[in-house]
Every structure is written in structure tokens, then in C-alpha cells.
Amino acid sequence: MRYFDLLQIQHFVLYLFPALATILVFAVGLSFSYIRRRDSKARETQIIEEYPGGIQGRNAPVPLFLILTIAGTVIWSLAYILFIGLLGVKI
């Protein structure tokens, strides 16, 4: 046990910050990338809808970060149902 409790929190934050910063940089990089197809460039530039105020709608590709987030959510929920429901794991 440390003499100053706040010192332990400071060390925890100092260990956690680089990990969170790395995850944030990785997520931002994924948010600007997507799975490339033959028509990806045309889908980015072709305007499908035009709204008042200069807002334009396009059929742009879905970012890879969003696909991985949705897939991770589905996988986590199925694993949660499996472990909690079938195996009877108690939290």
C-alpha cells in the first residue's frame, strides 16, 4: 500500500493514456478507410440527393470502422447470450 493513494491513480492514468491514445489514432485511421470496390470513386463523387442549404447526399462507401463496430457488437452479443444463457455463468 502506498503512502499517497493519489500516486497510484496517477500511475494508472499514465499507463492508460498511451493505450487510449493508440486506440484513438487507430480508430481515426479506420474511420477514413473503407473496403475499395470498382465503383468506389464514382460513389464518392456522384450526388444522389440535394437538400436546401447546400446539403448533398451521396451513396458513399461505409467506413471500415463502422463495419468493425457493428460486427464486434453482434459477436459480443452472441457470445454474451451463449455464456450467460447456455453455460449459466453468473456475474
C-alpha positions, 0 to 999 in steps of 0.5 A: 500500500502506498503512502499517497493513494493519489500516486497510484491513480496517477500511475494508472492514468499514465499507463492508460493514456498511451493505450487510449491514445493508440486506440484513438489514432487507430480508430481515426485511421479506420474511420477514413478507410473503407473496403475499395470496390470498382465503383468506389470513386464514382460513389464518392463523387456522384450526388444522389440527393440535394437538400436546401442549404447546400446539403448533398447526399451521396451513396458513399462507401461505409467506413471500415470502422463502422463495419468493425463496430457493428460486427464486434457488437453482434459477436459480443452479443452472441457470445454474451447470450451463449455464456450467460444463457447456455453455460449459466455463468453468473456475474 
